[in-house]
Amino acid sequence: MRKVKITILRTTFIEDLAKEYSVEGFGPCSMMKEGQVFYTEFAKPEGFCDEAWKAIYQYVFALAHGGGNDGFYNGCWIKTPGVAICSCNDGLRPVIMKLEALEDN
């Protein structure tokens, strides 16, 4: 099984939607920071957001087990083999992540 490196590429905040739908004082994600790196094989890394994990664990599982070598969906989504670009499921402040399969141990 391969290790998977998860890098937080970007934290976003969709201000117009948050203004309309969120509670007072709502802001960008406070758990994940741009540049953070996590490593895993199949379990949620310590300190990783539960909701973000729910959104990406299928890709982590696939990469850890050798999937994605065709660039995901035969190269029509991600051109680089062993890489996935995913986001958490927060519609007001999604966090964008890069998942990379590392060499076999």
PASE-198333 format. One record per residue (C-alpha): residue in three letters; residue number from 1; x, y, z. Coordinates in pm, 1 decimal. Layout:
N
- ALA/NUM/X/Y/Z
...
END
This chain:
105
- MET/1/0.0/0.0/0.0
- ARG/2/127.9/346.2/-84.8
- LYS/3/132.6/646.1/142.2
- VAL/4/-66.1/945.6/23.4
- LYS/5/51.7/1301.0/76.4
- ILE/6/-225.9/1557.6/126.2
- THR/7/-126.2/1920.1/73.7
- ILE/8/-364.0/2206.2/148.9
- LEU/9/-337.5/2419.9/-164.1
- ARG/10/-594.9/2687.2/-95.0
- THR/11/-851.9/2791.0/159.8
- THR/12/-1136.3/2987.0/8.7
- PHE/13/-1423.6/3195.6/137.7
- ILE/14/-1720.6/3274.6/-84.9
- GLU/15/-1813.4/3605.8/66.6
- ASP/16/-2138.7/3676.4/-116.0
- LEU/17/-2287.2/3337.1/-27.0
- ALA/18/-2160.9/3358.5/330.0
- LYS/19/-2315.5/3704.3/365.9
- GLU/20/-2650.3/3568.4/254.2
- TYR/21/-2653.4/3230.5/431.4
- SER/22/-2406.2/3211.6/720.3
- VAL/23/-2433.5/3307.4/1083.3
- GLU/24/-2278.0/3624.0/1224.4
- GLY/25/-1899.4/3606.2/1256.8
- PHE/26/-1858.5/3322.2/1005.4
- GLY/27/-1525.3/3323.8/820.1
- PRO/28/-1270.9/3111.6/634.6
- CYS/29/-1190.1/2763.1/760.7
- SER/30/-1006.7/2779.3/1091.0
- MET/31/-884.5/2415.5/1086.4
- MET/32/-692.1/2391.8/761.5
- LYS/33/-411.7/2625.8/656.9
- GLU/34/-254.8/2669.1/314.3
- GLY/35/69.7/2474.3/291.8
- GLN/36/-22.2/2218.2/559.4
- VAL/37/85.0/1864.9/472.5
- PHE/38/-61.0/1537.9/599.4
- TYR/39/39.9/1177.3/527.1
- THR/40/-182.7/870.6/535.6
- GLU/41/-239.4/524.9/393.7
- PHE/42/-605.0/476.8/473.7
- ALA/43/-696.6/644.3/803.8
- LYS/44/-781.4/1009.3/865.8
- PRO/45/-459.5/1186.3/963.8
- GLU/46/-440.6/1337.5/1309.7
- GLY/47/-556.3/1699.8/1307.4
- PHE/48/-737.8/1662.9/974.8
- CYS/49/-1094.0/1795.6/946.9
- ASP/50/-1359.2/1521.3/974.6
- GLU/51/-1579.2/1673.7/704.2
- ALA/52/-1288.5/1723.0/463.6
- TRP/53/-1189.3/1360.0/519.0
- LYS/54/-1540.2/1242.7/429.0
- ALA/55/-1509.4/1432.7/100.7
- ILE/56/-1169.5/1289.4/-4.6
- TYR/57/-1124.5/948.1/154.7
- GLN/58/-1235.5/761.0/-159.4
- TYR/59/-955.8/926.3/-357.2
- VAL/60/-703.7/858.6/-80.7
- PHE/61/-808.5/491.8/-77.5
- ALA/62/-777.3/467.1/-456.4
- LEU/63/-433.8/630.8/-461.9
- ALA/64/-307.2/420.8/-169.8
- HIS/65/-408.2/106.8/-359.7
- GLY/66/-248.7/201.4/-690.9
- GLY/67/-543.2/376.8/-854.0
- GLY/68/-512.5/702.5/-1041.5
- ASN/69/-217.0/582.5/-1246.1
- ASP/70/-411.1/675.9/-1559.2
- GLY/71/-446.1/1034.7/-1438.3
- PHE/72/-796.7/962.6/-1300.0
- TYR/73/-1073.4/891.9/-1546.4
- ASN/74/-818.9/806.9/-1817.2
- GLY/75/-661.3/1150.9/-1808.2
- CYS/76/-976.6/1356.0/-1870.1
- TRP/77/-973.5/1510.8/-1521.0
- ILE/78/-616.7/1517.8/-1388.6
- LYS/79/-328.3/1481.9/-1631.4
- THR/80/-66.1/1376.5/-1376.0
- PRO/81/-75.4/1008.7/-1278.6
- GLY/82/-109.6/944.3/-905.4
- VAL/83/-248.9/1292.1/-830.0
- ALA/84/-597.6/1416.6/-746.1
- ILE/85/-713.9/1771.0/-676.7
- CYS/86/-1012.4/1766.4/-442.4
- SER/87/-1202.7/1995.3/-212.0
- CYS/88/-1396.5/1959.5/107.4
- ASN/89/-1773.4/1980.4/94.8
- ASP/90/-1814.9/2317.7/265.7
- GLY/91/-2007.8/2528.6/14.5
- LEU/92/-1919.5/2860.0/180.2
- ARG/93/-1549.5/2806.3/249.3
- PRO/94/-1415.5/2508.3/54.6
- VAL/95/-1059.5/2395.6/108.9
- ILE/96/-871.1/2273.8/-201.3
- MET/97/-629.0/1982.9/-155.6
- LYS/98/-370.0/1802.0/-364.7
- LEU/99/-349.4/1427.3/-304.9
- GLU/100/-34.2/1250.3/-425.3
- ALA/101/45.3/880.0/-420.8
- LEU/102/401.0/833.1/-299.5
- GLU/103/632.5/553.6/-412.3
- ASP/104/559.8/205.8/-278.2
- ASN/105/713.2/138.2/61.9
END
